[in-house]
Amino acid sequence: MRLESTPELEVFRQKVRAFVAEHAPGIKAHAGVRAPEPELMPAIREWTAKLFENGFLGINWPVEFGGRPGAHPLESFIVAEEISRARTWAPIGAATLAAAAVIDFGTDEQRERFLPRIRTCTDIWCQLFSEPGAGSDLAALQTRARLEGDGDDAVFVVDGQKVWTTNGQHADMGYLLARTDRDAPKHRGITAFALDMRSPGVDIRPLREITGTTDFNEVFLDGVRIPRANVIGEVNDGWRVAMSSLGHERSGVAARGVEMFAALDDLVSLAQATTVRGKPALQDSATRQLIGELATRAQVNAAMIALAQSRMLHHTEQSADAPVGKIFFSELNHDLVAAGMRLQGTQGLLVDGDPDATAHGWWQDAHLYSRAYTIAGGANEILRTQIAERGLGLPRG
């Protein structure tokens, strides 16, 4: 495994850092994958379009759609890191996921129709995968799509419900999975679609979470008609399309290491500003030991990210890499923000919006949100089973 960067990548990093400093749409106040307020959406769209226009997004796309042949595979990770380092907004939605599906499995007409609108952020995409009874077990989804008509006029009529749809309230398009063959084994008989979120029968209902924000949504599909031309890949081959596109969603992992070190710096500052038994908390041995443990885990998290990147470059990725990294990060993130809450004592009872709350309530919000990371992308309990069965080859329980 090689951990050091190259001079060329460091030049690219400085270019990205300068661009972010000049064009970013301000500080993102809350931790995690969050939905912006509606009034911020024009700035988010403009910011995303600029990132594409200047070659910082869509780096690995086909050249005719703005990709850069010969670009280093780690450039997309650097962009994610620098956006996170500036604590500003990353592009929202599921455009990376949808673009990967369209590029790898879509028709020429679909690429020409969807990809330019992603680059200009004319279309924000959301991911319509999870369902109330099919989250971690995605293949158990029950949303149905039945074909009506023949030829160019054929449409799929979709009925069902999706949930945990991040940024669904802002989305123009949806990357949808629906069951088209109810008699097939559950990993088969699923088809991928591009769905216009303004279609009749699409009902988007924001979900108010424990944080008080509405980052997630439930989406009801009642007789929604999708043109046959909007099938991505082959009918009944949606599982392969989805698994392939999910494999492209890796650059955001790089940002997690930056997030952890930034939060760790904030924790040290908090320990300097708070007291334990009448002296600064940072002078307390138990507090110092806790921070030291968290700092060690943050370094391990960074090394795991580097290992995953190295394996990606050398095509030696292992099935357990992604779930191990996700579990480690999500549990470290929870423990780190929980430590910040404990340092505040009774001050930690104040919440986001209270004028006396520490750091404007960032720690309280991050603590409440931290549980989402242990569920999103597959619940940690399910991922541990995957590691045992697929990574270690252990028998099913």
C-alpha positions, 0 to 999 in steps of 0.5 A: 500500500502506498500512502504518499501523494504525488507532486502532480496530485498536490498541484491539483489539490492546491488548485481545488482548494483555491477554487473552493475558497473562491466559489463555495456557497458558504459554510454548511452549518450541520454535520452529515448528509443534509438537505439545504433550505429551499432558499439555498438551492439556487446557490447549490445548483450554481456551485455544482455547475461550476464544479463540473464546468471546471473539471472537478466533477465528472472527471471519469465520464466519457470525454464527449460529456466532459470527462478528462482522459488520463485524469488520476483516479484519486482526483475525485477523492481530493475534490471531496476532501477539499470540499469537506475541509472547507466545511461547505456544501458538497453537491447534493442528491444522487447524480453520481449514482445516476450518472454511473448507471446511465454511462455504463448501462444507458442508451446513447439517447439517455446519455445525451438527454440526462448527462448534460443536465446533470453537469449544469445541475438543471436536474438534481437526482434522488435515489429511490431504492429503500422501502419501509420493508426493504432497507438493508435488504434492498432485494426485498423491495416490493414497489411494482412496475407493470408494462402497458402497451407496445413499441414506442408508446409502451409505459411502465405503471408504477405503484409503491412506496420509497423511504429515506429519500435524501433531498427528494423534496429538491429532486427533479429526477429519481433513480428508481428500482421497481419489481417487474417480475414478481415470480423471479428470485428476489435479486432478479426481476428488478428494473432500474428507471429514470423517473421525472419527479414531477410526474402525476402520481408522485407524492413526496412527503418530507420526514421531520427527524429527531434533529428537527430538520427534514433531510429524508422523505417518503415518496408514494408512487400511485399509478406513475407512468414511466416511458419504456425509454426511461428503463436504464439497462435491460428489463429485469436486470436492475439489480446488476445496474444498481450494484455496479453504480453503487460501486462508483460512489466512493469519493465521499468516503475520502471526505470522512477522514477530513471530517473526523480530523476537523471534529477532533480539532473542535473537540480539543478546542472544546476541552480547552474552553470547558472545565472539569473540577475547576480546571480546564478539561484538557488538563484532566487525565481522563479527558486527555486519555479519551481524546488520545483514544479518539485521535488514534481511531481517527488516524486508523480511519484515515489509514483504512481510507488510504488502504481502500484507495490503494486497493482501488488503484491496484484492482485488489479490492475486497468485499469486506473493505466498504462495510468495514470502513463504514462501520468503523467511521460511523461508530467513531463519529458517534463516539467523538460527538458523544464526547463533545456532549459530555464535555459540555455538562448541563450546557449540552442540554441546549439545542440548535437555535438556543443563543447560549448553545455551544458552537450554535448547537453544532454538537447537539445536532451532530450527536442526534444525527450520528445514529443516521450514519450507523443505518444509512448505506446498510445498518451496521448489524447487517454489514457485520453479517456481510463481512462474516459471510462474504469477507470471511467465508463463514457459514450462514447462521 
